[in-house]
Amino acid sequence: KFISGRKSIIKSFRQHVWVADQVNYGNQTSIITSQDIENDASIRFSSALFQPFIEKEYEIRVTWMGGGYRACKIIAKTSEAYVDWRPHAPNGDVELERITLDDVTYQKCSALMRILGLKFGCIDLIQAKNGKIVFLEVNEMGNFLWKEVMEPKLDMLSAFVSFVYTASKAASPDSTTDCISWENYVKADDPY
């Protein structure tokens, strides 16, 4: 009933990957319609999230670190990456751009993290075409270094090291050092 008459998406709680004929396949967030489901029983035991599809300008990933943060736009460059950018990022179909949150969005993220009792988390948002910013989820153990791999200007590793070093105090985006980066770590002869 939820899907009937509206454009919706399905997102599995767990990624599944399989190989057939030497090709890797995996589930991803997909658009779903009532025609895709024969009856409620066919999805009753699925471990998936169903939600309305939101027409978006871009997605926003906020990596929250004790009050400091790094945020970026996730811009899909192809129609395939528009619904779920994750499997298309390695192909170059996604662009990241560092951004600063507006005051209202920052305050809402801060309140959310305070209410949840989290010092660290990756917050997923959508900048909807109607102008609203829509909250999707917060991953308390979210991945974040991939952002620096794709866009070194995001300097995620130095911000995280600063956050950890200051014992969960606010890691200001400007309080990091230039020498700590994913690129420098990878280049090191003995990173340990």
C-alpha positions as CSV (number, residue, x, y, z in Angstrom):
1,K,0.0,0.0,0.0
2,F,2.9,2.4,0.8
3,I,4.3,2.1,-2.7
4,S,0.9,2.3,-4.5
5,G,0.6,5.5,-6.6
6,R,4.0,7.0,-5.7
7,K,7.6,6.7,-6.9
8,S,9.5,4.8,-4.2
9,I,12.9,3.2,-3.6
10,I,14.0,0.0,-2.0
11,K,17.4,-0.1,-0.2
12,S,18.7,-3.4,1.2
13,F,20.0,-3.2,4.8
14,R,22.9,-5.4,3.7
15,Q,24.9,-5.3,0.5
16,H,24.9,-8.6,-1.4
17,V,27.4,-9.3,-4.2
18,W,27.5,-12.3,-6.5
19,V,29.4,-13.4,-9.6
20,A,27.9,-14.9,-12.7
21,D,29.7,-15.5,-16.0
22,Q,32.7,-13.6,-14.5
23,V,30.7,-10.5,-13.9
24,N,30.2,-9.0,-10.5
25,Y,26.6,-8.1,-9.6
26,G,25.2,-6.5,-6.5
27,N,22.1,-5.0,-5.1
28,Q,21.7,-1.3,-4.9
29,T,19.1,1.3,-4.1
30,S,16.5,0.9,-6.9
31,I,13.3,2.6,-7.9
32,I,10.3,0.3,-7.2
33,T,6.7,0.4,-8.2
34,S,3.6,-1.5,-7.1
35,Q,3.9,-3.6,-10.3
36,D,7.3,-4.9,-9.0
37,I,5.6,-6.5,-6.0
38,E,2.9,-9.1,-6.5
39,N,1.6,-9.0,-3.0
40,D,2.7,-7.9,0.5
41,A,3.8,-11.4,1.4
42,S,6.5,-11.2,-1.2
43,I,8.3,-8.5,0.8
44,R,7.1,-9.2,4.3
45,F,10.4,-10.8,5.4
46,S,12.8,-8.7,3.3
47,S,15.5,-6.8,5.2
48,A,15.0,-3.6,3.2
49,L,14.1,0.0,3.6
50,F,11.2,1.4,1.5
51,Q,10.8,5.1,1.2
52,P,9.4,7.7,-1.2
53,F,11.8,8.7,-4.0
54,I,13.0,12.2,-3.5
55,E,13.9,14.2,-6.6
56,K,17.2,15.7,-5.8
57,E,19.8,18.2,-6.9
58,Y,22.5,16.3,-5.1
59,E,23.3,14.3,-2.0
60,I,25.3,15.6,1.0
61,R,27.6,13.5,3.2
62,V,28.5,15.1,6.5
63,T,31.2,13.4,8.5
64,W,30.5,14.7,12.0
65,M,33.5,14.8,14.4
66,G,32.6,16.1,17.9
67,G,31.0,19.3,16.6
68,G,33.4,19.8,13.7
69,Y,32.6,18.3,10.4
70,R,33.6,17.8,6.8
71,A,30.7,18.0,4.3
72,C,30.6,17.5,0.6
73,K,28.1,17.5,-2.2
74,I,27.8,14.1,-4.0
75,I,27.0,15.0,-7.6
76,A,25.8,12.3,-9.9
77,K,27.1,12.8,-13.5
78,T,25.0,10.1,-15.1
79,S,21.3,9.0,-14.8
80,E,22.5,5.6,-13.4
81,A,24.3,7.3,-10.6
82,Y,21.4,9.6,-9.8
83,V,19.4,6.9,-8.0
84,D,22.3,5.3,-6.2
85,W,25.8,6.8,-6.7
86,R,27.7,4.2,-4.7
87,P,28.3,1.6,-7.4
88,H,29.1,4.2,-9.9
89,A,31.7,6.2,-8.0
90,P,34.6,4.0,-9.1
91,N,33.7,4.6,-12.7
92,G,34.0,8.4,-12.4
93,D,30.3,9.0,-12.6
94,V,30.3,10.9,-9.3
95,E,31.9,14.2,-8.4
96,L,32.5,15.4,-4.8
97,E,32.7,19.1,-3.9
98,R,33.5,20.3,-0.4
99,I,30.8,22.5,1.1
100,T,30.1,24.4,4.3
101,L,26.7,23.7,5.9
102,D,24.3,26.6,6.3
103,D,23.6,27.5,10.0
104,V,20.2,25.8,10.1
105,T,21.5,22.5,8.8
106,Y,24.5,22.7,11.1
107,Q,22.3,23.3,14.1
108,K,20.0,20.4,13.2
109,C,22.9,18.0,12.7
110,S,24.3,19.2,16.1
111,A,21.0,18.6,17.8
112,L,20.6,15.2,16.2
113,M,24.1,14.1,17.3
114,R,23.5,15.5,20.8
115,I,20.2,13.7,21.2
116,L,21.6,10.4,19.9
117,G,24.7,10.8,22.2
118,L,27.1,10.5,19.2
119,K,30.4,12.2,18.9
120,F,31.1,10.7,15.4
121,G,28.9,9.8,12.6
122,C,28.3,10.1,8.8
123,I,25.1,11.9,8.1
124,D,23.4,11.5,4.7
125,L,21.2,14.3,3.4
126,I,19.5,15.2,0.1
127,Q,19.3,18.6,-1.3
128,A,15.8,18.2,-2.9
129,K,14.7,19.9,-6.0
130,N,12.0,21.7,-4.0
131,G,14.8,23.5,-2.0
132,K,14.5,21.5,1.2
133,I,17.3,19.5,2.8
134,V,16.0,16.0,3.7
135,F,17.6,13.8,6.3
136,L,18.2,10.2,5.3
137,E,20.3,8.6,8.0
138,V,23.3,8.8,10.3
139,N,25.8,5.9,10.3
140,E,27.6,5.9,13.6
141,M,30.5,3.9,12.1
142,G,30.3,5.3,8.6
143,N,33.1,5.2,6.1
144,F,34.7,8.5,5.3
145,L,38.2,8.1,3.9
146,W,36.8,7.3,0.4
147,K,35.9,11.0,0.2
148,E,39.6,12.0,0.5
149,V,40.6,9.3,-2.0
150,M,38.1,10.8,-4.5
151,E,38.7,14.5,-3.6
152,P,42.0,15.2,-1.7
153,K,40.8,18.7,-0.8
154,L,38.4,17.2,1.7
155,D,41.4,16.2,3.9
156,M,39.4,13.7,5.9
157,L,42.3,11.8,7.5
158,S,43.8,15.0,9.1
159,A,40.4,16.1,10.4
160,F,39.8,12.6,11.9
161,V,43.3,12.5,13.5
162,S,42.7,16.0,15.0
163,F,39.3,14.8,16.3
164,V,40.8,11.7,18.0
165,Y,43.8,13.7,19.3
166,T,41.7,16.3,21.0
167,A,39.8,13.6,22.9
168,S,36.4,14.1,21.2
169,K,36.5,17.9,21.4
170,A,35.4,19.8,18.4
171,A,37.7,19.2,15.5
172,S,37.5,22.5,13.6
173,P,37.9,22.1,9.9
174,D,40.7,24.7,10.1
175,S,42.6,23.0,12.9
176,T,44.2,20.3,10.8
177,T,47.7,19.9,9.4
178,D,48.6,19.5,5.8
179,C,51.1,16.7,6.3
180,I,48.4,14.1,7.3
181,S,46.6,12.9,4.3
182,W,45.5,9.6,2.7
183,E,47.8,10.3,-0.2
184,N,50.9,10.8,2.0
185,Y,50.0,7.6,4.0
186,V,49.8,5.5,0.8
187,K,53.1,6.9,-0.4
188,A,54.9,6.2,2.8
189,D,57.5,3.3,2.7
190,D,56.5,2.1,6.1
191,P,53.2,3.7,7.2
192,Y,53.5,2.0,10.6
